[in-house]
Amino acid sequence: MAKDLKEEFIQQALRYIEGIKKGPLSRSHAAHKKLRKICKLQCEAEDKGYLFFSELITHVEPAVRFWAASYLYLSDPARATAEFQALEKLGVSHISAFALGYCWQIEEGSFQITFD
């Protein structure tokens, strides 16, 4: 089952960024909703999703790494922050901009993880 969730996570992360880049935005919104459900399930685990997100943070696709880092922040803020900084430096349009925004929020202490 965990393997299926990882594949679903990857697929939805890619669908999310595709919807942002090319539209329609409804595709992105639907993917976002599914990603949050997966993340909530993983974050409710005893390790707060550490194993799940730690594996996904090394994925080749920046969109997958971004989403994994977003929720890895609950269990490993230093590693998640380092990943946001690395993604920012990639210069991959939307992902780098999102990562920069998260870095700013972390610096000012306003970064929040939500599931709804």
MMTF fields as JSON, N, C-alpha, C and O atoms, coordinates in Angstrom:
{
  "mmtfVersion": "1.0.0",
  "mmtfProducer": "UNKNOWN",
  "numBonds": 463,
  "numAtoms": 464,
  "numGroups": 116,
  "numChains": 1,
  "numModels": 1,
  "chainsPerModel": [1],
  "groupsPerChain": [116],
  "chainIdList": ["A"],
  "bondAtomList": [4, 2, 8, 6, 12, 10, 16, 14, 20, 18, 24, 22, 28, 26, 32, 30, 36, 34, 40, 38, 44, 42, 48, 46, 52, 50, 56, 54, 60, 58, 64, 62, 68, 66, 72, 70, 76, 74, 80, 78, 84, 82, 88, 86, 92, 90, 96, 94, 100, 98, 104, 102, 108, 106, 112, 110, 116, 114, 120, 118, 124, 122, 128, 126, 132, 130, 136, 134, 140, 138, 144, 142, 148, 146, 152, 150, 156, 154, 160, 158, 164, 162, 168, 166, 172, 170, 176, 174, 180, 178, 184, 182, 188, 186, 192, 190, 196, 194, 200, 198, 204, 202, 208, 206, 212, 210, 216, 214, 220, 218, 224, 222, 228, 226, 232, 230, 236, 234, 240, 238, 244, 242, 248, 246, 252, 250, 256, 254, 260, 258, 264, 262, 268, 266, 272, 270, 276, 274, 280, 278, 284, 282, 288, 286, 292, 290, 296, 294, 300, 298, 304, 302, 308, 306, 312, 310, 316, 314, 320, 318, 324, 322, 328, 326, 332, 330, 336, 334, 340, 338, 344, 342, 348, 346, 352, 350, 356, 354, 360, 358, 364, 362, 368, 366, 372, 370, 376, 374, 380, 378, 384, 382, 388, 386, 392, 390, 396, 394, 400, 398, 404, 402, 408, 406, 412, 410, 416, 414, 420, 418, 424, 422, 428, 426, 432, 430, 436, 434, 440, 438, 444, 442, 448, 446, 452, 450, 456, 454, 460, 458],
  "bondOrderList": [1, 1, 1, 1, 1, 1, 1, 1, 1, 1, 1, 1, 1, 1, 1, 1, 1, 1, 1, 1, 1, 1, 1, 1, 1, 1, 1, 1, 1, 1, 1, 1, 1, 1, 1, 1, 1, 1, 1, 1, 1, 1, 1, 1, 1, 1, 1, 1, 1, 1, 1, 1, 1, 1, 1, 1, 1, 1, 1, 1, 1, 1, 1, 1, 1, 1, 1, 1, 1, 1, 1, 1, 1, 1, 1, 1, 1, 1, 1, 1, 1, 1, 1, 1, 1, 1, 1, 1, 1, 1, 1, 1, 1, 1, 1, 1, 1, 1, 1, 1, 1, 1, 1, 1, 1, 1, 1, 1, 1, 1, 1, 1, 1, 1, 1],
  "groupList": [{"groupName": "MET", "atomNameList": ["N", "CA", "C", "O"], "elementList": ["N", "C", "C", "O"], "formalChargeList": [0, 0, 0, 0], "bondAtomList": [1, 0, 2, 1, 3, 2], "bondOrderList": [1, 1, 2], "singleLetterCode": "M", "chemCompType": "L-PEPTIDE LINKING"}, {"groupName": "ALA", "atomNameList": ["N", "CA", "C", "O"], "elementList": ["N", "C", "C", "O"], "formalChargeList": [0, 0, 0, 0], "bondAtomList": [1, 0, 2, 1, 3, 2], "bondOrderList": [1, 1, 2], "singleLetterCode": "A", "chemCompType": "L-PEPTIDE LINKING"}, {"groupName": "LYS", "atomNameList": ["N", "CA", "C", "O"], "elementList": ["N", "C", "C", "O"], "formalChargeList": [0, 0, 0, 0], "bondAtomList": [1, 0, 2, 1, 3, 2], "bondOrderList": [1, 1, 2], "singleLetterCode": "K", "chemCompType": "L-PEPTIDE LINKING"}, {"groupName": "ASP", "atomNameList": ["N", "CA", "C", "O"], "elementList": ["N", "C", "C", "O"], "formalChargeList": [0, 0, 0, 0], "bondAtomList": [1, 0, 2, 1, 3, 2], "bondOrderList": [1, 1, 2], "singleLetterCode": "D", "chemCompType": "L-PEPTIDE LINKING"}, {"groupName": "LEU", "atomNameList": ["N", "CA", "C", "O"], "elementList": ["N", "C", "C", "O"], "formalChargeList": [0, 0, 0, 0], "bondAtomList": [1, 0, 2, 1, 3, 2], "bondOrderList": [1, 1, 2], "singleLetterCode": "L", "chemCompType": "L-PEPTIDE LINKING"}, {"groupName": "GLU", "atomNameList": ["N", "CA", "C", "O"], "elementList": ["N", "C", "C", "O"], "formalChargeList": [0, 0, 0, 0], "bondAtomList": [1, 0, 2, 1, 3, 2], "bondOrderList": [1, 1, 2], "singleLetterCode": "E", "chemCompType": "L-PEPTIDE LINKING"}, {"groupName": "PHE", "atomNameList": ["N", "CA", "C", "O"], "elementList": ["N", "C", "C", "O"], "formalChargeList": [0, 0, 0, 0], "bondAtomList": [1, 0, 2, 1, 3, 2], "bondOrderList": [1, 1, 2], "singleLetterCode": "F", "chemCompType": "L-PEPTIDE LINKING"}, {"groupName": "ILE", "atomNameList": ["N", "CA", "C", "O"], "elementList": ["N", "C", "C", "O"], "formalChargeList": [0, 0, 0, 0], "bondAtomList": [1, 0, 2, 1, 3, 2], "bondOrderList": [1, 1, 2], "singleLetterCode": "I", "chemCompType": "L-PEPTIDE LINKING"}, {"groupName": "GLN", "atomNameList": ["N", "CA", "C", "O"], "elementList": ["N", "C", "C", "O"], "formalChargeList": [0, 0, 0, 0], "bondAtomList": [1, 0, 2, 1, 3, 2], "bondOrderList": [1, 1, 2], "singleLetterCode": "Q", "chemCompType": "L-PEPTIDE LINKING"}, {"groupName": "ARG", "atomNameList": ["N", "CA", "C", "O"], "elementList": ["N", "C", "C", "O"], "formalChargeList": [0, 0, 0, 0], "bondAtomList": [1, 0, 2, 1, 3, 2], "bondOrderList": [1, 1, 2], "singleLetterCode": "R", "chemCompType": "L-PEPTIDE LINKING"}, {"groupName": "TYR", "atomNameList": ["N", "CA", "C", "O"], "elementList": ["N", "C", "C", "O"], "formalChargeList": [0, 0, 0, 0], "bondAtomList": [1, 0, 2, 1, 3, 2], "bondOrderList": [1, 1, 2], "singleLetterCode": "Y", "chemCompType": "L-PEPTIDE LINKING"}, {"groupName": "GLY", "atomNameList": ["N", "CA", "C", "O"], "elementList": ["N", "C", "C", "O"], "formalChargeList": [0, 0, 0, 0], "bondAtomList": [1, 0, 2, 1, 3, 2], "bondOrderList": [1, 1, 2], "singleLetterCode": "G", "chemCompType": "PEPTIDE LINKING"}, {"groupName": "PRO", "atomNameList": ["N", "CA", "C", "O"], "elementList": ["N", "C", "C", "O"], "formalChargeList": [0, 0, 0, 0], "bondAtomList": [1, 0, 2, 1, 3, 2], "bondOrderList": [1, 1, 2], "singleLetterCode": "P", "chemCompType": "L-PEPTIDE LINKING"}, {"groupName": "SER", "atomNameList": ["N", "CA", "C", "O"], "elementList": ["N", "C", "C", "O"], "formalChargeList": [0, 0, 0, 0], "bondAtomList": [1, 0, 2, 1, 3, 2], "bondOrderList": [1, 1, 2], "singleLetterCode": "S", "chemCompType": "L-PEPTIDE LINKING"}, {"groupName": "HIS", "atomNameList": ["N", "CA", "C", "O"], "elementList": ["N", "C", "C", "O"], "formalChargeList": [0, 0, 0, 0], "bondAtomList": [1, 0, 2, 1, 3, 2], "bondOrderList": [1, 1, 2], "singleLetterCode": "H", "chemCompType": "L-PEPTIDE LINKING"}, {"groupName": "CYS", "atomNameList": ["N", "CA", "C", "O"], "elementList": ["N", "C", "C", "O"], "formalChargeList": [0, 0, 0, 0], "bondAtomList": [1, 0, 2, 1, 3, 2], "bondOrderList": [1, 1, 2], "singleLetterCode": "C", "chemCompType": "L-PEPTIDE LINKING"}, {"groupName": "THR", "atomNameList": ["N", "CA", "C", "O"], "elementList": ["N", "C", "C", "O"], "formalChargeList": [0, 0, 0, 0], "bondAtomList": [1, 0, 2, 1, 3, 2], "bondOrderList": [1, 1, 2], "singleLetterCode": "T", "chemCompType": "L-PEPTIDE LINKING"}, {"groupName": "VAL", "atomNameList": ["N", "CA", "C", "O"], "elementList": ["N", "C", "C", "O"], "formalChargeList": [0, 0, 0, 0], "bondAtomList": [1, 0, 2, 1, 3, 2], "bondOrderList": [1, 1, 2], "singleLetterCode": "V", "chemCompType": "L-PEPTIDE LINKING"}, {"groupName": "TRP", "atomNameList": ["N", "CA", "C", "O"], "elementList": ["N", "C", "C", "O"], "formalChargeList": [0, 0, 0, 0], "bondAtomList": [1, 0, 2, 1, 3, 2], "bondOrderList": [1, 1, 2], "singleLetterCode": "W", "chemCompType": "L-PEPTIDE LINKING"}],
  "groupTypeList": [0, 1, 2, 3, 4, 2, 5, 5, 6, 7, 8, 8, 1, 4, 9, 10, 7, 5, 11, 7, 2, 2, 11, 12, 4, 13, 9, 13, 14, 1, 1, 14, 2, 2, 4, 9, 2, 7, 15, 2, 4, 8, 15, 5, 1, 5, 3, 2, 11, 10, 4, 6, 6, 13, 5, 4, 7, 16, 14, 17, 5, 12, 1, 17, 9, 6, 18, 1, 1, 13, 10, 4, 10, 4, 13, 3, 12, 1, 9, 1, 16, 1, 5, 6, 8, 1, 4, 5, 2, 4, 11, 17, 13, 14, 7, 13, 1, 6, 1, 4, 11, 10, 15, 18, 8, 7, 5, 5, 11, 13, 6, 8, 7, 16, 6, 3],
  "groupIdList": [1, 2, 3, 4, 5, 6, 7, 8, 9, 10, 11, 12, 13, 14, 15, 16, 17, 18, 19, 20, 21, 22, 23, 24, 25, 26, 27, 28, 29, 30, 31, 32, 33, 34, 35, 36, 37, 38, 39, 40, 41, 42, 43, 44, 45, 46, 47, 48, 49, 50, 51, 52, 53, 54, 55, 56, 57, 58, 59, 60, 61, 62, 63, 64, 65, 66, 67, 68, 69, 70, 71, 72, 73, 74, 75, 76, 77, 78, 79, 80, 81, 82, 83, 84, 85, 86, 87, 88, 89, 90, 91, 92, 93, 94, 95, 96, 97, 98, 99, 100, 101, 102, 103, 104, 105, 106, 107, 108, 109, 110, 111, 112, 113, 114, 115, 116],
  "secStructList": [7, 2, 2, 2, 2, 2, 2, 2, 2, 2, 2, 2, 2, 2, 2, 2, 2, 2, 2, 2, 2, 2, 1, 7, 2, 2, 2, 2, 2, 2, 2, 2, 2, 2, 2, 2, 2, 2, 2, 2, 2, 2, 2, 6, 1, 6, 6, 6, 6, 2, 2, 2, 2, 2, 2, 2, 6, 6, 7, 1, 1, 2, 2, 2, 2, 2, 2, 2, 2, 2, 2, 2, 6, 6, 6, 7, 2, 2, 2, 2, 2, 2, 2, 2, 2, 2, 2, 2, 2, 2, 6, 7, 2, 2, 2, 2, 2, 2, 2, 2, 2, 2, 2, 2, 2, 2, 2, 2, 6, 7, 7, 7, 7, 7, 7, 7],
  "xCoordList": [0.827, 0.0, 0.862, 0.543, 1.95, 2.808, 3.381, 3.49, 3.741, 4.275, 3.223, 3.54, 1.974, 0.896, 0.707, 0.467, 0.813, 0.682, 1.821, 1.614, 3.004, 4.14, 3.938, 4.199, 3.478, 3.219, 2.109, 2.197, 1.078, -0.014, 0.486, 0.1, 1.333, 1.925, 2.708, 2.547, 3.544, 4.351, 3.444, 3.639, 2.468, 1.552, 0.814, 0.684, 0.336, -0.416, 0.488, 0.063, 1.712, 2.648, 2.94, 3.015, 3.102, 3.355, 2.109, 2.207, 0.953, -0.307, -0.536, -1.019, -0.193, -0.353, 0.46, -0.074, 1.73, 2.583, 2.202, 2.319, 1.755, 1.303, 0.085, -0.017, -0.833, -2.01, -1.644, -2.261, -0.642, -0.174, 0.446, 0.17, 1.278, 2.004, 1.126, 1.191, 0.308, -0.409, -1.923, -2.63, -2.424, -3.859, -4.461, -3.754, -5.705, -6.549, -6.247, -5.771, -6.526, -6.256, -7.082, -6.697, -8.199, -9.005, -8.203, -8.391, -7.313, -6.44, -5.507, -5.304, -4.95, -4.048, -4.779, -4.256, -5.982, -6.758, -7.116, -7.036, -7.504, -7.855, -6.63, -6.73, -5.497, -4.264, -3.866, -3.43, -4.019, -3.698, -4.535, -4.019, -5.793, -6.701, -6.261, -6.244, -5.912, -5.469, -4.131, -3.923, -3.225, -1.929, -2.105, -1.459, -2.964, -3.183, -3.745, -3.394, -4.605, -5.151, -4.042, -3.968, -3.186, -2.069, -1.148, -0.724, -0.845, 0.077, -0.506, 0.212, -1.779, -2.412, -2.306, -1.955, -2.606, -2.51, -1.093, -0.913, -0.104, 1.288, 1.727, 2.452, 1.297, 1.704, 1.041, 1.507, -0.034, -0.687, 0.025, -0.296, 0.984, 1.761, 2.659, 2.9, 3.136, 3.966, 5.212, 5.639, 5.783, 7.001, 6.698, 7.607, 5.438, 4.982, 5.323, 5.528, 5.38, 5.65, 7.12, 7.461, 7.993, 9.426, 9.939, 10.575, 9.679, 10.2, 9.617, 10.336, 8.323, 7.64, 8.223, 8.609, 8.286, 8.748, 10.262, 10.744, 11.017, 12.476, 12.862, 13.826, 12.114, 12.397, 12.019, 12.751, 10.885, 10.394, 11.183, 11.183, 11.845, 12.595, 13.818, 14.43, 14.16, 15.303, 14.868, 15.699, 13.591, 13.059, 13.695, 14.111, 13.771, 14.387, 13.549, 14.105, 12.242, 11.367, 11.271, 10.925, 11.569, 11.494, 10.121, 10.036, 9.055, 7.708, 7.479, 6.862, 7.968, 7.831, 8.667, 8.212, 9.868, 10.751, 10.148, 10.241, 9.531, 8.91, 7.794, 7.746, 6.912, 5.809, 6.311, 5.799, 7.292, 7.849, 8.484, 8.29, 9.231, 9.867, 8.831, 9.026, 7.736, 6.691, 6.173, 5.914, 6.021, 5.48, 6.562, 6.31, 7.752, 8.884, 9.225, 9.825, 8.837, 9.116, 8.603, 9.193, 7.537, 6.99, 7.956, 8.021, 8.698, 9.589, 11.068, 11.881, 11.423, 12.835, 12.926, 13.209, 12.684, 12.672, 13.985, 13.968, 15.103, 16.396, 16.561, 16.975, 16.241, 16.374, 15.38, 15.714, 14.162, 13.149, 13.579, 13.45, 14.081, 14.54, 15.7, 15.75, 16.619, 17.748, 17.246, 17.793, 16.211, 15.648, 14.966, 15.1, 14.242, 13.631, 14.713, 14.541, 15.819, 16.92, 17.522, 17.851, 17.667, 18.201, 17.241, 17.669, 15.957, 14.96, 14.911, 14.716, 15.085, 15.105, 16.248, 16.079, 17.394, 18.58, 18.487, 19.233, 17.574, 17.427, 16.965, 17.314, 16.183, 15.659, 14.554, 14.394, 13.796, 12.697, 11.425, 10.749, 11.12, 10.014, 9.165, 9.546, 8.053, 7.084, 7.635, 7.421, 8.329, 8.85, 9.842, 9.781, 10.747, 11.73, 11.059, 11.468, 10.046, 9.316, 8.567, 8.567, 7.928, 7.233, 8.229, 7.97, 9.364, 10.389, 10.924, 11.138, 11.137, 11.595, 10.571, 10.937, 9.305, 8.245, 8.246, 8.067, 8.447, 8.492, 9.709, 9.623, 10.844, 12.048, 11.79, 12.185, 11.139, 10.811, 9.892, 10.1, 8.868, 7.932, 8.637, 8.347, 9.549, 10.291, 11.139, 11.172, 11.825, 12.67, 11.875, 12.351, 10.681, 9.893, 9.014, 8.303, 9.057, 8.32, 6.84, 6.059, 6.444, 5.02, 4.676, 3.533, 5.643, 5.387, 4.46, 4.717, 3.379, 2.41, 2.086, 2.051, 1.854, 1.452, -0.024, -0.435, -0.82, -2.249, -2.701, -2.053, -3.803, -4.34, -5.727, -6.271, -6.305, -7.661, -7.68, -8.748],
  "yCoordList": [-1.209, 0.0, 1.26, 2.225, 1.261, 2.445, 2.772, 3.943, 1.762, 1.988, 2.667, 3.572, 2.225, 2.839, 4.298, 5.145, 4.598, 5.986, 6.848, 8.009, 6.292, 7.051, 7.346, 8.459, 6.363, 6.576, 7.607, 8.455, 7.534, 8.505, 9.908, 10.888, 9.998, 11.278, 11.884, 13.062, 11.08, 11.542, 12.011, 13.093, 11.203, 11.551, 12.861, 13.709, 13.027, 14.233, 15.463, 16.557, 15.306, 16.434, 16.925, 18.129, 15.995, 16.359, 16.962, 17.907, 16.422, 16.967, 18.383, 19.256, 18.601, 19.923, 20.976, 22.017, 20.705, 21.708, 21.86, 22.954, 20.798, 20.873, 21.797, 22.597, 21.673, 22.542, 23.998, 24.894, 24.233, 25.6, 26.175, 27.316, 25.384, 25.861, 26.015, 27.028, 25.0, 24.964, 25.017, 25.22, 24.833, 24.83, 23.494, 22.603, 23.343, 24.288, 24.247, 23.239, 25.333, 25.401, 24.387, 23.999, 23.959, 22.943, 21.653, 20.938, 21.35, 20.177, 20.336, 19.404, 21.523, 21.813, 21.746, 21.195, 22.303, 22.294, 20.869, 20.527, 20.049, 18.656, 17.884, 17.101, 18.105, 17.445, 17.911, 17.113, 19.201, 19.762, 19.104, 18.769, 18.924, 18.297, 16.853, 16.432, 16.105, 14.717, 14.651, 13.779, 15.571, 15.608, 15.865, 15.218, 16.792, 17.093, 15.884, 15.658, 15.107, 13.904, 12.885, 12.31, 12.664, 11.745, 12.236, 11.461, 13.519, 14.093, 14.026, 13.74, 14.281, 14.205, 12.784, 12.58, 11.813, 10.41, 10.082, 9.444, 10.508, 10.215, 10.964, 10.413, 12.198, 13.007, 12.547, 12.885, 11.783, 11.232, 9.977, 9.465, 9.483, 8.313, 8.696, 9.874, 7.689, 7.91, 8.752, 9.554, 8.568, 9.311, 10.622, 11.249, 11.036, 12.259, 12.247, 13.299, 11.066, 10.937, 11.007, 11.105, 10.957, 11.122, 10.157, 10.593, 8.872, 7.894, 8.114, 8.061, 8.358, 8.578, 9.786, 9.68, 10.925, 12.154, 12.177, 12.786, 11.52, 11.452, 10.745, 11.126, 9.726, 9.01, 9.866, 9.915, 10.53, 11.321, 12.611, 13.155, 13.098, 14.352, 14.179, 15.161, 12.943, 12.683, 12.41, 12.083, 12.539, 12.269, 13.206, 14.313, 12.774, 13.566, 14.806, 15.83, 14.723, 15.832, 16.886, 16.554, 18.146, 19.214, 19.374, 19.709, 19.143, 19.282, 18.26, 18.572, 17.057, 16.012, 16.376, 16.238, 16.833, 17.237, 18.398, 18.436, 19.339, 20.483, 20.022, 20.423, 19.191, 18.724, 17.868, 17.978, 17.028, 16.194, 17.076, 16.833, 18.086, 18.989, 19.752, 20.014, 20.104, 20.864, 20.133, 20.752, 18.83, 18.061, 17.389, 17.007, 17.241, 16.758, 17.785, 17.45, 19.017, 20.085, 19.746, 20.182, 18.99, 18.609, 17.759, 17.894, 16.893, 15.982, 16.333, 15.908, 17.089, 17.438, 18.823, 18.934, 19.876, 21.234, 21.643, 22.356, 21.206, 21.596, 21.014, 21.718, 19.747, 19.113, 19.699, 19.912, 19.961, 20.553, 21.946, 22.291, 22.731, 24.087, 24.037, 24.83, 23.122, 22.97, 22.604, 23.067, 21.778, 21.403, 22.591, 22.774, 23.397, 24.602, 25.518, 26.082, 25.663, 26.506, 25.942, 26.694, 24.627, 23.993, 24.162, 24.428, 24.008, 24.175, 25.614, 25.857, 26.551, 27.966, 28.227, 28.969, 27.626, 27.843, 27.157, 27.497, 26.193, 25.492, 26.41, 26.206, 27.417, 28.32, 27.692, 28.04, 26.776, 26.113, 26.9, 26.662, 27.818, 28.776, 28.688, 29.249, 28.022, 28.009, 27.36, 27.87, 26.262, 25.542, 26.405, 26.481, 27.051, 27.906, 29.092, 29.499, 29.637, 30.759, 30.312, 31.018, 29.144, 28.613, 28.354, 28.69, 27.758, 27.453, 28.736, 28.784, 29.763, 31.049, 31.602, 32.092, 31.527, 31.996, 31.244, 31.843, 29.93, 29.14, 29.504, 29.561, 29.752, 30.169, 31.479, 31.623, 32.414, 33.685, 33.462, 34.032, 32.622, 32.342, 31.662, 31.966, 30.757, 30.079, 31.093, 31.086, 31.964, 32.988, 33.908, 34.275, 34.271, 35.184, 34.456, 35.093, 33.132, 32.346, 32.192, 31.892, 32.394, 32.293, 31.068, 30.925, 30.188, 28.998, 28.061, 27.727, 27.64, 26.733, 25.602, 25.778, 24.454, 23.289, 23.055, 22.908, 23.021, 22.806, 21.608, 21.227, 21.037, 19.877, 20.134, 19.279, 21.288, 21.556, 22.549, 22.88],
  "zCoordList": [0.0, 0.0, 0.0, -0.694, 0.77, 0.829, -0.545, -0.909, -1.297, -2.636, -3.515, -4.287, -3.39, -4.154, -3.76, -4.62, -2.476, -2.021, -2.546, -2.896, -2.601, -3.137, -4.614, -5.07, -5.355, -6.778, -6.974, -7.861, -6.155, -6.229, -5.873, -6.51, -4.869, -4.464, -5.633, -5.952, -6.257, -7.396, -8.529, -9.084, -8.862, -9.951, -9.658, -10.542, -8.44, -8.096, -8.023, -8.395, -7.557, -7.529, -8.947, -9.19, -9.867, -11.262, -11.908, -12.692, -11.583, -12.105, -11.568, -12.291, -10.316, -9.7, -10.466, -10.849, -10.682, -11.334, -12.803, -13.355, -13.439, -14.83, -14.942, -15.872, -13.982, -13.964, -13.741, -14.317, -12.906, -12.657, -13.933, -14.305, -14.594, -15.768, -17.01, -17.706, -17.276, -18.553, -18.422, -19.409, -17.187, -16.991, -17.35, -17.821, -17.146, -16.431, -14.928, -14.405, -14.263, -12.833, -12.047, -10.944, -12.598, -11.916, -11.741, -10.757, -12.687, -12.576, -11.383, -10.605, -11.254, -10.145, -8.809, -7.84, -8.754, -7.509, -7.096, -5.916, -8.048, -7.749, -7.246, -6.302, -7.869, -7.439, -6.042, -5.212, -5.793, -4.478, -3.389, -2.323, -3.646, -2.686, -2.398, -1.242, -3.432, -3.251, -2.522, -1.677, -2.848, -2.165, -0.669, 0.155, -0.326, 1.096, 1.833, 2.991, 1.193, 1.836, 2.097, 3.182, 1.108, 1.273, 2.38, 3.237, 2.356, 3.348, 4.752, 5.71, 4.877, 6.193, 6.732, 7.894, 5.895, 6.297, 6.763, 7.8, 6.013, 6.367, 7.628, 8.457, 7.773, 8.924, 10.222, 11.31, 10.112, 11.299, 11.797, 12.87, 11.027, 11.44, 12.616, 12.879, 13.301, 14.484, 14.18, 15.01, 13.004, 12.648, 11.913, 11.369, 11.896, 11.219, 9.727, 9.122, 9.151, 7.723, 7.352, 6.173, 8.349, 8.088, 7.017, 6.058, 7.161, 6.194, 4.803, 3.805, 4.744, 3.467, 2.734, 1.57, 3.407, 2.765, 2.56, 1.606, 3.446, 3.283, 1.999, 1.335, 1.656, 0.406, -0.804, -1.792, -0.719, -1.854, -2.073, -3.177, -1.044, -1.18, -2.097, -2.515, -2.398, -3.286, -4.723, -5.57, -5.0, -6.345, -7.367, -7.023, -8.596, -9.661, -10.017, -10.414, -9.88, -10.266, -9.162, -8.029, -9.472, -8.472, -7.822, -6.641, -8.568, -7.994, -6.886, -5.868, -7.08, -6.059, -4.837, -3.702, -5.071, -3.965, -3.176, -1.949, -3.883, -3.207, -2.272, -1.109, -2.777, -1.944, -0.787, 0.327, -1.03, 0.046, 1.124, 2.316, 0.717, 1.684, 2.492, 3.678, 1.849, 2.535, 3.762, 4.794, 3.656, 4.775, 5.609, 6.752, 5.06, 5.852, 6.937, 7.959, 6.7, 7.66, 9.064, 10.052, 9.164, 10.471, 11.289, 12.511, 10.627, 11.34, 11.199, 12.021, 10.188, 9.971, 9.321, 8.128, 10.11, 9.55, 8.878, 7.874, 9.413, 8.833, 7.431, 6.51, 7.272, 5.949, 4.959, 3.793, 5.415, 4.537, 4.086, 2.911, 5.007, 4.683, 3.695, 2.754, 3.901, 2.973, 1.575, 0.575, 1.51, 0.205, -0.458, -1.667, 0.3, -0.262, -0.84, -1.92, -0.123, -0.597, -1.878, -2.796, -1.944, -3.158, -4.331, -5.454, -4.072, -5.136, -5.631, -6.821, -4.735, -5.124, -6.105, -7.072, -5.861, -6.696, -8.056, -8.974, -8.189, -9.471, -10.589, -11.752, -10.241, -11.254, -12.097, -13.267, -11.516, -12.211, -11.918, -10.917, -12.783, -12.683, -11.427, -10.399, -11.472, -10.378, -9.111, -8.011, -9.254, -8.084, -7.32, -6.093, -8.028, -7.358, -6.675, -5.588, -7.304, -6.701, -5.45, -4.442, -5.51, -4.333, -3.208, -2.053, -3.55, -2.547, -1.902, -0.69, -2.709, -2.174, -1.188, -0.12, -1.539, -0.653, 0.669, 1.73, 0.606, 1.841, 2.668, 3.895, 2.024, 2.762, 3.51, 4.667, 2.86, 3.509, 4.703, 5.775, 4.508, 5.6, 6.776, 7.933, 6.487, 7.545, 8.302, 9.533, 7.565, 8.198, 9.128, 10.203, 8.716, 9.539, 10.549, 11.326, 10.543, 11.524, 11.234, 12.137, 9.985, 9.657, 8.806, 8.373, 8.561, 7.751, 8.516, 9.672, 7.86, 8.474, 7.512, 6.294, 8.09, 7.318, 7.599, 8.75, 6.527, 6.686, 5.855, 4.88, 6.255, 5.547, 4.977, 4.28, 5.258, 4.775, 3.662, 3.148]
}
